[in-house]
Amino acid sequence: MISTAILTISDKGSRNEREDTTGPSIKDTLPEDKYSVDYYKIIPDEIDIIKKELIYLSDTVGINLVLTNGGTGFSKRDVTPEATIDVIEKQVPGIPEAMRNASLKITPKAMLSRAVSGIRKSTLIINLPGSPKGAVENLEVVLPALPHGIDILTGNASECGRK
């Protein structure tokens, strides 16, 4: 099982002024036979809070996969990519590239996403859009590759494909 955390980044959501529908949509998209959602939290668009949470999930909890949602746009409060870049040890550019490429087939606005992905310790962190539809569409693009990548990251598979 891939231990997973869903981190919703939303000022209004963190103040209970808006119901989080994206986090539950992400959870519903994850195949239950491969992923266990072991952590879920809504936090405000504050770079230090986001960084602290990502470090906690990686360094203390040891989550395999952190899926953030929200904070990847052009607003002054959108700081999720910056927080992610500050805490990761390695970038994984292919993940957001694949998500943007697939999303561009749906809307030209996909090129405005600033989402990033990277590794901290044995944790893969992926930034998803804040909308339920966008988050699910992006997650579905990368889901087929994630188990193999996480197996390599956690030492449960070799990096080379062998027959």
N, CA, C and O atoms as a DFTB+ gen file, in Angstrom:
652 C
 N C O
     1  1       0.832      -1.186       0.000
     2  2       0.000       0.000       0.000
     3  2       0.877       1.250       0.000
     4  3       1.896       1.316       0.688
     5  1       0.469       2.206      -0.763
     6  2       1.170       3.484      -0.822
     7  2       0.500       4.429       0.175
     8  3      -0.650       4.827      -0.007
     9  1       1.231       4.776       1.222
    10  2       0.668       5.694       2.215
    11  2       0.612       7.089       1.607
    12  3       1.602       7.589       1.074
    13  1      -0.543       7.699       1.694
    14  2      -0.807       8.949       0.993
    15  2      -1.363      10.000       1.943
    16  3      -2.152       9.707       2.841
    17  1      -0.922      11.240       1.713
    18  2      -1.473      12.392       2.424
    19  2      -2.093      13.325       1.400
    20  3      -1.538      13.533       0.321
    21  1      -3.226      13.877       1.736
    22  2      -3.877      14.892       0.911
    23  2      -3.858      16.186       1.704
    24  3      -4.392      16.269       2.810
    25  1      -3.236      17.185       1.117
    26  2      -3.074      18.470       1.773
    27  2      -3.760      19.535       0.929
    28  3      -3.277      19.898      -0.143
    29  1      -4.873      20.025       1.416
    30  2      -5.617      21.074       0.726
    31  2      -5.110      22.423       1.216
    32  3      -5.107      22.697       2.416
    33  1      -4.684      23.259       0.282
    34  2      -4.179      24.575       0.623
    35  2      -5.231      25.594       0.209
    36  3      -5.439      25.853      -0.977
    37  1      -5.887      26.165       1.212
    38  2      -6.992      27.085       0.960
    39  2      -7.206      27.966       2.179
    40  3      -7.464      27.468       3.275
    41  1      -7.099      29.280       1.986
    42  2      -7.372      30.198       3.089
    43  2      -8.800      30.025       3.591
    44  3      -9.027      29.850       4.788
    45  1      -9.766      30.074       2.667
    46  2     -11.176      29.964       3.061
    47  2     -11.487      28.593       3.655
    48  3     -12.218      28.493       4.640
    49  1     -10.937      27.545       3.062
    50  2     -11.155      26.205       3.592
    51  2     -10.610      26.045       5.000
    52  3     -11.237      25.405       5.844
    53  1      -9.439      26.626       5.256
    54  2      -8.824      26.502       6.583
    55  2      -9.606      27.274       7.647
    56  3      -9.499      26.980       8.838
    57  1     -10.391      28.262       7.214
    58  2     -11.226      29.036       8.148
    59  2     -12.666      28.520       8.183
    60  3     -13.535      29.156       8.781
    61  1     -12.922      27.385       7.554
    62  2     -14.270      26.801       7.478
    63  2     -15.265      27.715       6.786
    64  3     -16.456      27.682       7.094
    65  1     -14.791      28.529       5.855
    66  2     -15.676      29.401       5.080
    67  2     -16.048      28.755       3.744
    68  3     -16.931      29.249       3.042
    69  1     -15.387      27.665       3.392
    70  2     -15.669      26.951       2.157
    71  2     -15.430      25.460       2.404
    72  3     -14.436      25.069       3.016
    73  1     -16.353      24.647       1.919
    74  2     -16.190      23.198       2.036
    75  2     -15.134      22.727       1.039
    76  3     -15.131      23.142      -0.120
    77  1     -14.246      21.864       1.501
    78  2     -13.239      21.296       0.610
    79  2     -13.861      20.138      -0.162
    80  3     -14.169      19.096       0.416
    81  1     -14.043      20.319      -1.455
    82  2     -14.543      19.229      -2.295
    83  2     -13.411      18.595      -3.100
    84  3     -13.564      17.497      -3.636
    85  1     -12.277      19.286      -3.185
    86  2     -11.155      18.756      -3.969
    87  2     -10.465      17.609      -3.247
    88  3     -10.197      16.573      -3.855
    89  1     -10.174      17.776      -1.970
    90  2      -9.529      16.696      -1.212
    91  2     -10.304      15.387      -1.300
    92  3      -9.716      14.358      -1.630
    93  1     -11.612      15.393      -1.014
    94  2     -12.398      14.166      -1.153
    95  2     -12.424      13.620      -2.586
    96  3     -12.446      12.405      -2.781
    97  1     -12.421      14.511      -3.593
    98  2     -12.392      14.053      -4.996
    99  2     -11.092      13.326      -5.293
   100  3     -11.088      12.314      -5.994
   101  1      -9.995      13.834      -4.766
   102  2      -8.695      13.170      -4.938
   103  2      -8.738      11.796      -4.275
   104  3      -8.327      10.800      -4.870
   105  1      -9.236      11.750      -3.050
   106  2      -9.323      10.476      -2.323
   107  2     -10.139       9.459      -3.111
   108  3      -9.750       8.296      -3.217
   109  1     -11.263       9.891      -3.660
   110  2     -12.128       8.983      -4.416
   111  2     -11.474       8.485      -5.702
   112  3     -11.851       7.434      -6.219
   113  1     -10.502       9.226      -6.220
   114  2      -9.822       8.851      -7.468
   115  2      -8.731       7.807      -7.235
   116  3      -8.393       7.049      -8.145
   117  1      -8.185       7.764      -6.037
   118  2      -7.100       6.827      -5.736
   119  2      -7.637       5.402      -5.603
   120  3      -8.561       5.167      -4.825
   121  1      -7.075       4.451      -6.346
   122  2      -7.521       3.056      -6.208
   123  2      -7.276       2.543      -4.784
   124  3      -6.149       2.579      -4.290
   125  1      -8.320       2.074      -4.144
   126  2      -8.234       1.638      -2.749
   127  2      -7.333       0.428      -2.551
   128  3      -6.856       0.191      -1.441
   129  1      -7.090      -0.344      -3.614
   130  2      -6.233      -1.518      -3.471
   131  2      -4.743      -1.164      -3.522
   132  3      -3.900      -2.018      -3.247
   133  1      -4.409       0.090      -3.871
   134  2      -3.006       0.490      -3.963
   135  2      -2.639       1.646      -3.034
   136  3      -1.473       1.795      -2.666
   137  1      -3.617       2.462      -2.652
   138  2      -3.352       3.676      -1.881
   139  2      -4.170       3.693      -0.602
   140  3      -5.359       3.376      -0.606
   141  1      -3.527       4.062       0.479
   142  2      -4.260       4.304       1.720
   143  2      -4.068       5.782       2.075
   144  3      -2.940       6.263       2.185
   145  1      -5.167       6.482       2.250
   146  2      -5.090       7.887       2.625
   147  2      -4.973       7.917       4.147
   148  3      -5.944       7.702       4.872
   149  1      -3.760       8.188       4.602
   150  2      -3.439       8.134       6.026
   151  2      -3.428       9.507       6.688
   152  3      -3.287       9.613       7.906
   153  1      -3.576      10.553       5.884
   154  2      -3.494      11.902       6.430
   155  2      -4.249      12.839       5.509
   156  3      -4.125      12.763       4.287
   157  1      -5.030      13.722       6.106
   158  2      -5.776      14.725       5.344
   159  2      -5.871      15.969       6.196
   160  3      -6.231      15.904       7.372
   161  1      -5.545      17.114       5.594
   162  2      -5.592      18.355       6.352
   163  2      -5.817      19.524       5.408
   164  3      -5.389      19.501       4.254
   165  1      -6.490      20.537       5.910
   166  2      -6.681      21.791       5.172
   167  2      -5.867      22.863       5.891
   168  3      -6.013      23.067       7.096
   169  1      -5.004      23.546       5.130
   170  2      -4.168      24.589       5.719
   171  2      -4.262      25.859       4.864
   172  3      -4.633      25.792       3.692
   173  1      -3.925      27.011       5.448
   174  2      -3.995      28.260       4.681
   175  2      -2.835      28.408       3.698
   176  3      -1.837      27.692       3.780
   177  1      -2.986      29.340       2.781
   178  2      -1.957      29.658       1.785
   179  2      -0.835      30.469       2.446
   180  3      -0.648      31.645       2.136
   181  1      -0.113      29.850       3.330
   182  2       1.007      30.481       4.033
   183  2       2.243      29.626       3.805
   184  3       2.276      28.458       4.191
   185  1       3.257      30.206       3.178
   186  2       4.419      29.425       2.758
   187  2       5.063      28.675       3.924
   188  3       5.441      27.513       3.770
   189  1       5.193      29.309       5.071
   190  2       5.840      28.636       6.206
   191  2       5.013      27.478       6.740
   192  3       5.565      26.458       7.152
   193  1       3.700      27.628       6.735
   194  2       2.825      26.538       7.189
   195  2       2.883      25.376       6.202
   196  3       2.948      24.220       6.619
   197  1       2.862      25.662       4.909
   198  2       2.938      24.607       3.886
   199  2       4.262      23.862       4.015
   200  3       4.283      22.631       4.017
   201  1       5.361      24.594       4.123
   202  2       6.680      23.965       4.256
   203  2       6.748      23.076       5.494
   204  3       7.229      21.945       5.432
   205  1       6.264      23.598       6.615
   206  2       6.279      22.832       7.866
   207  2       5.497      21.533       7.713
   208  3       5.935      20.480       8.175
   209  1       4.344      21.610       7.065
   210  2       3.495      20.422       6.884
   211  2       4.167      19.398       5.967
   212  3       4.146      18.201       6.256
   213  1       4.766      19.861       4.860
   214  2       5.454      18.952       3.941
   215  2       6.643      18.273       4.619
   216  3       6.866      17.077       4.430
   217  1       7.398      19.026       5.400
   218  2       8.539      18.449       6.125
   219  2       8.052      17.432       7.153
   220  3       8.633      16.355       7.288
   221  1       6.999      17.766       7.869
   222  2       6.430      16.845       8.855
   223  2       5.987      15.533       8.202
   224  3       6.293      14.451       8.703
   225  1       5.271      15.634       7.091
   226  2       4.760      14.432       6.423
   227  2       5.894      13.560       5.898
   228  3       5.796      12.334       5.928
   229  1       6.954      14.173       5.425
   230  2       8.091      13.427       4.892
   231  2       9.008      12.908       5.997
   232  3       9.315      11.717       6.053
   233  1       9.437      13.801       6.862
   234  2      10.486      13.469       7.826
   235  2       9.982      12.741       9.063
   236  3      10.681      11.882       9.599
   237  1       8.793      13.067       9.520
   238  2       8.276      12.483      10.759
   239  2       7.303      11.342      10.494
   240  3       7.452      10.253      11.048
   241  1       6.304      11.590       9.645
   242  2       5.278      10.572       9.385
   243  2       5.794       9.517       8.408
   244  3       5.434       8.346       8.522
   245  1       6.626       9.913       7.457
   246  2       7.147       8.967       6.470
   247  2       6.133       8.577       5.413
   248  3       6.128       7.443       4.935
   249  1       5.285       9.506       5.052
   250  2       4.283       9.280       3.999
   251  2       5.008       9.044       2.675
   252  3       6.021       9.689       2.406
   253  1       4.503       8.129       1.845
   254  2       5.104       7.868       0.530
   255  2       4.741       8.917      -0.510
   256  3       5.572       9.281      -1.342
   257  1       3.498       9.407      -0.467
   258  2       2.983      10.303      -1.490
   259  2       2.188      11.428      -0.847
   260  3       1.239      11.179      -0.103
   261  1       2.576      12.665      -1.134
   262  2       1.816      13.825      -0.677
   263  2       1.213      14.486      -1.900
   264  3       1.930      14.896      -2.813
   265  1      -0.105      14.587      -1.917
   266  2      -0.833      15.256      -2.990
   267  2      -1.376      16.561      -2.440
   268  3      -2.321      16.569      -1.650
   269  1      -0.767      17.677      -2.868
   270  2      -1.303      18.970      -2.469
   271  2      -2.329      19.389      -3.504
   272  3      -2.279      18.952      -4.654
   273  1      -3.247      20.226      -3.096
   274  2      -4.172      20.820      -4.060
   275  2      -4.421      22.255      -3.652
   276  3      -4.655      22.566      -2.484
   277  1      -4.361      23.128      -4.660
   278  2      -4.544      24.545      -4.426
   279  2      -3.226      25.294      -4.369
   280  3      -2.172      24.724      -4.084
   281  1      -3.313      26.580      -4.646
   282  2      -2.155      27.447      -4.512
   283  2      -1.147      27.392      -5.632
   284  3       0.014      27.750      -5.437
   285  1      -1.576      26.940      -6.826
   286  2      -0.623      26.806      -7.941
   287  2      -0.859      27.823      -9.051
   288  3      -0.247      27.733     -10.115
   289  1      -1.736      28.784      -8.811
   290  2      -2.073      29.755      -9.847
   291  2      -1.259      31.035      -9.755
   292  3      -0.128      31.033      -9.268
   293  1      -1.846      32.122     -10.226
   294  2      -1.153      33.401     -10.342
   295  2      -1.452      34.375      -9.202
   296  3      -0.856      35.451      -9.142
   297  1      -2.349      34.022      -8.314
   298  2      -2.706      34.919      -7.224
   299  2      -1.499      35.182      -6.319
   300  3      -0.610      34.339      -6.205
   301  1      -1.473      36.333      -5.687
   302  2      -0.393      36.661      -4.752
   303  2      -0.319      35.641      -3.617
   304  3       0.759      35.389      -3.079
   305  1      -1.462      35.054      -3.251
   306  2      -1.504      34.075      -2.158
   307  2      -1.111      32.679      -2.614
   308  3      -0.933      31.803      -1.768
   309  1      -0.969      32.432      -3.897
   310  2      -0.622      31.106      -4.426
   311  2       0.880      30.862      -4.269
   312  3       1.686      31.338      -5.069
   313  1       1.243      30.109      -3.220
   314  2       2.659      29.883      -2.904
   315  2       3.011      28.401      -2.740
   316  3       4.096      28.072      -2.260
   317  1       2.109      27.517      -3.133
   318  2       2.379      26.084      -2.968
   319  2       3.624      25.631      -3.728
   320  3       4.430      24.897      -3.155
   321  1       3.828      26.031      -4.998
   322  2       5.048      25.605      -5.694
   323  2       6.321      26.107      -5.002
   324  3       7.308      25.376      -4.913
   325  1       6.299      27.344      -4.516
   326  2       7.482      27.888      -3.847
   327  2       7.790      27.115      -2.563
   328  3       8.951      26.817      -2.280
   329  1       6.755      26.791      -1.790
   330  2       6.945      26.006      -0.567
   331  2       7.491      24.622      -0.906
   332  3       8.381      24.113      -0.225
   333  1       6.953      24.019      -1.960
   334  2       7.405      22.691      -2.367
   335  2       8.863      22.727      -2.798
   336  3       9.655      21.886      -2.373
   337  1       9.224      23.690      -3.634
   338  2      10.614      23.809      -4.103
   339  2      11.563      24.012      -2.927
   340  3      12.676      23.486      -2.933
   341  1      11.138      24.765      -1.924
   342  2      11.991      25.023      -0.764
   343  2      12.303      23.772       0.051
   344  3      13.340      23.715       0.713
   345  1      11.420      22.761       0.014
   346  2      11.637      21.589       0.874
   347  2      12.105      20.337       0.130
   348  3      12.622      19.414       0.759
   349  1      11.937      20.284      -1.184
   350  2      12.328      19.060      -1.897
   351  2      13.844      18.994      -2.086
   352  3      14.539      20.010      -2.087
   353  1      14.328      17.760      -2.246
   354  2      15.751      17.521      -2.497
   355  2      16.014      17.310      -3.977
   356  3      17.106      17.602      -4.463
   357  1      15.020      16.805      -4.697
   358  2      15.119      16.559      -6.138
   359  2      13.803      16.944      -6.786
   360  3      12.734      16.651      -6.252
   361  1      13.878      17.600      -7.937
   362  2      12.661      17.869      -8.700
   363  2      12.326      16.662      -9.575
   364  3      13.210      15.913      -9.989
   365  1      11.046      16.492      -9.844
   366  2      10.554      15.463     -10.764
   367  2       9.725      16.203     -11.814
   368  3       8.496      16.210     -11.746
   369  1      10.404      16.829     -12.790
   370  2       9.693      17.690     -13.740
   371  2       8.748      16.962     -14.678
   372  3       7.812      17.569     -15.199
   373  1       8.970      15.674     -14.907
   374  2       8.108      14.943     -15.834
   375  2       6.667      14.866     -15.383
   376  3       5.763      14.809     -16.217
   377  1       6.430      14.862     -14.077
   378  2       5.062      14.757     -13.577
   379  2       4.245      16.002     -13.924
   380  3       3.198      15.868     -14.556
   381  1       4.680      17.215     -13.535
   382  2       3.874      18.373     -13.928
   383  2       3.874      18.631     -15.432
   384  3       2.911      19.178     -15.969
   385  1       4.958      18.236     -16.114
   386  2       4.958      18.374     -17.580
   387  2       3.866      17.507     -18.193
   388  3       3.141      17.954     -19.082
   389  1       3.747      16.267     -17.722
   390  2       2.716      15.363     -18.246
   391  2       1.317      15.883     -17.919
   392  3       0.412      15.810     -18.750
   393  1       1.146      16.404     -16.712
   394  2      -0.166      16.919     -16.320
   395  2      -0.548      18.124     -17.177
   396  3      -1.680      18.209     -17.655
   397  1       0.384      19.053     -17.375
   398  2       0.084      20.231     -18.193
   399  2      -0.172      19.841     -19.648
   400  3      -1.067      20.385     -20.295
   401  1       0.619      18.898     -20.158
   402  2       0.437      18.454     -21.538
   403  2      -0.960      17.869     -21.752
   404  3      -1.641      18.208     -22.720
   405  1      -1.375      17.002     -20.855
   406  2      -2.708      16.407     -20.982
   407  2      -3.797      17.466     -20.792
   408  3      -4.808      17.451     -21.494
   409  1      -3.592      18.375     -19.854
   410  2      -4.593      19.407     -19.581
   411  2      -4.729      20.403     -20.720
   412  3      -5.804      20.966     -20.928
   413  1      -3.651      20.624     -21.460
   414  2      -3.719      21.543     -22.597
   415  2      -4.674      21.038     -23.677
   416  3      -5.183      21.822     -24.478
   417  1      -4.913      19.741     -23.696
   418  2      -5.862      19.173     -24.654
   419  2      -7.299      19.495     -24.248
   420  3      -8.228      19.360     -25.045
   421  1      -7.469      19.926     -22.986
   422  2      -8.796      20.251     -22.460
   423  2      -9.010      21.763     -22.437
   424  3     -10.078      22.255     -22.801
   425  1      -7.972      22.498     -22.002
   426  2      -8.104      23.957     -21.898
   427  2      -6.750      24.642     -22.079
   428  3      -5.744      24.156     -21.563
   429  1      -6.710      25.753     -22.798
   430  2      -5.446      26.487     -22.930
   431  2      -4.991      27.101     -21.608
   432  3      -3.828      27.482     -21.474
   433  1      -5.887      27.202     -20.638
   434  2      -5.529      27.751     -19.332
   435  2      -4.563      26.844     -18.566
   436  3      -3.968      27.268     -17.575
   437  1      -4.407      25.605     -19.021
   438  2      -3.495      24.675     -18.349
   439  2      -2.066      25.195     -18.325
   440  3      -1.305      24.878     -17.411
   441  1      -1.700      25.987     -19.320
   442  2      -0.337      26.507     -19.360
   443  2      -0.074      27.508     -18.238
   444  3       1.074      27.896     -18.017
   445  1      -1.101      27.924     -17.541
   446  2      -0.949      28.865     -16.443
   447  2      -0.641      28.169     -15.113
   448  3      -0.365      28.835     -14.115
   449  1      -0.685      26.858     -15.097
   450  2      -0.370      26.114     -13.876
   451  2       1.113      26.238     -13.548
   452  3       1.969      26.114     -14.424
   453  1       1.401      26.483     -12.281
   454  2       2.783      26.546     -11.822
   455  2       3.141      25.329     -10.983
   456  3       4.139      25.353     -10.261
   457  1       2.352      24.273     -11.063
   458  2       2.564      23.074     -10.257
   459  2       3.965      22.504     -10.450
   460  3       4.530      22.542     -11.543
   461  1       4.509      21.976      -9.354
   462  2       5.792      21.293      -9.391
   463  2       5.642      19.950      -8.690
   464  3       4.631      19.677      -8.043
   465  1       6.663      19.123      -8.831
   466  2       6.696      17.837      -8.156
   467  2       8.134      17.555      -7.769
   468  3       9.066      17.946      -8.472
   469  1       8.308      16.873      -6.647
   470  2       9.664      16.558      -6.230
   471  2       9.703      15.539      -5.111
   472  3       8.677      15.071      -4.616
   473  1      10.930      15.213      -4.732
   474  2      11.196      14.182      -3.734
   475  2      11.862      14.810      -2.521
   476  3      12.782      15.618      -2.649
   477  1      11.393      14.435      -1.365
   478  2      12.062      14.743      -0.098
   479  2      12.151      13.432       0.664
   480  3      11.135      12.803       0.961
   481  1      13.367      13.027       0.977
   482  2      13.624      11.732       1.619
   483  2      12.982      10.632       0.764
   484  3      13.359      10.457      -0.394
   485  1      12.020       9.891       1.321
   486  2      11.339       8.832       0.560
   487  2       9.900       9.216       0.252
   488  3       9.026       8.355       0.144
   489  1       9.662      10.514       0.112
   490  2       8.317      11.029      -0.137
   491  2       8.267      11.746      -1.479
   492  3       9.106      12.598      -1.769
   493  1       7.287      11.399      -2.284
   494  2       7.022      12.095      -3.535
   495  2       5.921      13.117      -3.268
   496  3       4.860      12.778      -2.745
   497  1       6.185      14.377      -3.634
   498  2       5.223      15.460      -3.442
   499  2       4.766      15.937      -4.814
   500  3       5.593      16.239      -5.675
   501  1       3.460      16.006      -5.020
   502  2       2.892      16.452      -6.294
   503  2       1.882      17.556      -6.015
   504  3       0.971      17.387      -5.204
   505  1       2.051      18.690      -6.694
   506  2       1.076      19.788      -6.612
   507  2      -0.015      19.565      -7.648
   508  3       0.274      19.396      -8.833
   509  1      -1.257      19.564      -7.208
   510  2      -2.421      19.449      -8.089
   511  2      -3.201      20.759      -8.053
   512  3      -3.050      21.544      -7.118
   513  1      -4.034      20.999      -9.064
   514  2      -4.880      22.203      -9.056
   515  2      -5.866      22.183      -7.883
   516  3      -6.106      21.147      -7.264
   517  1      -6.420      23.347      -7.605
   518  2      -7.372      23.463      -6.509
   519  2      -8.791      23.057      -6.846
   520  3      -9.581      22.775      -5.945
   521  1      -9.137      23.021      -8.134
   522  2     -10.504      22.630      -8.492
   523  2     -10.622      21.106      -8.500
   524  3      -9.680      20.414      -8.886
   525  1     -11.774      20.579      -8.076
   526  2     -11.947      19.123      -8.094
   527  2     -11.732      18.525      -9.483
   528  3     -11.039      17.517      -9.623
   529  1     -12.319      19.138     -10.507
   530  2     -12.197      18.626     -11.869
   531  2     -10.736      18.628     -12.321
   532  3     -10.245      17.621     -12.831
   533  1     -10.051      19.736     -12.138
   534  2      -8.652      19.834     -12.541
   535  2      -7.757      18.882     -11.768
   536  3      -6.865      18.259     -12.343
   537  1      -7.990      18.767     -10.469
   538  2      -7.169      17.874      -9.648
   539  2      -7.325      16.426     -10.095
   540  3      -6.337      15.706     -10.242
   541  1      -8.555      16.005     -10.308
   542  2      -8.809      14.613     -10.726
   543  2      -8.227      14.356     -12.115
   544  3      -7.573      13.335     -12.328
   545  1      -8.453      15.264     -13.058
   546  2      -7.910      15.082     -14.411
   547  2      -6.388      14.970     -14.380
   548  3      -5.817      14.124     -15.068
   549  1      -5.732      15.807     -13.599
   550  2      -4.277      15.766     -13.517
   551  2      -3.787      14.507     -12.825
   552  3      -2.819      13.888     -13.266
   553  1      -4.446      14.129     -11.749
   554  2      -4.052      12.927     -11.024
   555  2      -4.193      11.685     -11.900
   556  3      -3.328      10.811     -11.881
   557  1      -5.274      11.605     -12.662
   558  2      -5.486      10.441     -13.534
   559  2      -4.375      10.283     -14.567
   560  3      -4.075       9.167     -14.990
   561  1      -3.762      11.395     -14.976
   562  2      -2.665      11.339     -15.947
   563  2      -1.452      10.623     -15.364
   564  3      -0.807       9.835     -16.056
   565  1      -1.138      10.888     -14.106
   566  2       0.104      10.360     -13.526
   567  2      -0.074       9.073     -12.725
   568  3       0.908       8.391     -12.432
   569  1      -1.300       8.734     -12.370
   570  2      -1.532       7.539     -11.549
   571  2      -0.868       6.263     -12.083
   572  3      -0.314       5.504     -11.287
   573  1      -0.901       5.993     -13.396
   574  2      -0.298       4.741     -13.865
   575  2       1.197       4.609     -13.563
   576  3       1.688       3.490     -13.409
   577  1       1.922       5.708     -13.477
   578  2       3.368       5.651     -13.254
   579  2       3.755       5.705     -11.781
   580  3       4.869       5.320     -11.424
   581  1       2.872       6.168     -10.936
   582  2       3.247       6.415      -9.546
   583  2       3.680       5.178      -8.765
   584  3       4.685       5.259      -8.058
   585  1       2.992       4.038      -8.842
   586  2       3.442       2.884      -8.044
   587  2       4.889       2.482      -8.338
   588  3       5.647       2.175      -7.418
   589  1       5.271       2.484      -9.611
   590  2       6.649       2.101      -9.945
   591  2       7.641       3.130      -9.397
   592  3       8.666       2.765      -8.822
   593  1       7.334       4.403      -9.575
   594  2       8.220       5.441      -9.061
   595  2       8.368       5.371      -7.549
   596  3       9.471       5.530      -7.024
   597  1       7.283       5.137      -6.856
   598  2       7.336       5.058      -5.392
   599  2       8.037       3.783      -4.952
   600  3       8.739       3.790      -3.940
   601  1       7.866       2.689      -5.686
   602  2       8.621       1.472      -5.377
   603  2      10.125       1.726      -5.473
   604  3      10.885       1.275      -4.617
   605  1      10.550       2.434      -6.494
   606  2      11.973       2.773      -6.627
   607  2      12.401       3.687      -5.482
   608  3      13.442       3.466      -4.864
   609  1      11.609       4.698      -5.203
   610  2      11.921       5.668      -4.162
   611  2      12.059       5.019      -2.789
   612  3      12.912       5.414      -1.994
   613  1      11.236       4.045      -2.517
   614  2      11.236       3.395      -1.198
   615  2      12.134       2.156      -1.156
   616  3      12.218       1.487      -0.126
   617  1      12.802       1.848      -2.267
   618  2      13.722       0.718      -2.294
   619  2      13.049      -0.615      -2.512
   620  3      13.653      -1.653      -2.241
   621  1      11.809      -0.624      -2.997
   622  2      11.079      -1.868      -3.211
   623  2      11.133      -2.369      -4.647
   624  3      10.494      -3.369      -4.976
   625  1      11.893      -1.685      -5.513
   626  2      12.027      -2.110      -6.908
   627  2      13.351      -1.601      -7.436
   628  3      13.914      -0.636      -6.919
   629  1      13.837      -2.259      -8.463
   630  2      15.054      -1.750      -9.093
   631  2      14.653      -0.662     -10.079
   632  3      13.496      -0.577     -10.490
   633  1      15.620       0.168     -10.453
   634  2      15.338       1.250     -11.391
   635  2      15.247       0.749     -12.816
   636  3      14.631       1.397     -13.662
   637  1      15.848      -0.387     -13.093
   638  2      15.862      -0.911     -14.459
   639  2      14.753      -1.931     -14.642
   640  3      14.532      -2.788     -13.786
   641  1      14.067      -1.830     -15.756
   642  2      13.068      -2.843     -16.078
   643  2      13.758      -4.113     -16.566
   644  3      14.600      -4.053     -17.462
   645  1      13.415      -5.240     -15.998
   646  2      14.001      -6.511     -16.422
   647  2      12.883      -7.488     -16.721
   648  3      11.835      -7.492     -16.075
   649  1      13.139      -8.313     -17.720
   650  2      12.153      -9.338     -18.067
   651  2      12.470     -10.627     -17.379
   652  3      11.750     -11.611     -17.548
